[in-house]
């Protein structure tokens, strides 16, 4: 029976990368300068910007959840590996 080898450093680096990516997708405020114009196109642009910020928030949330799931799976593998090693040592 083979052993699944998990590299904790690689796992943690991947989780950190996902969390950092999530931070990069945080919402931004529209500059007050962009709210001065009454041009119809500018209003549509403000609405599109607002919609994009909602999507950024969803993407950021998804990355955070994914990082958490990956961390839980990694922890489960580490716990299983530890139990396996301890069982083998006691035999």
Helices and strands as residue ranges (DSSP letters): H 8-24, G 32-35, H 40-90
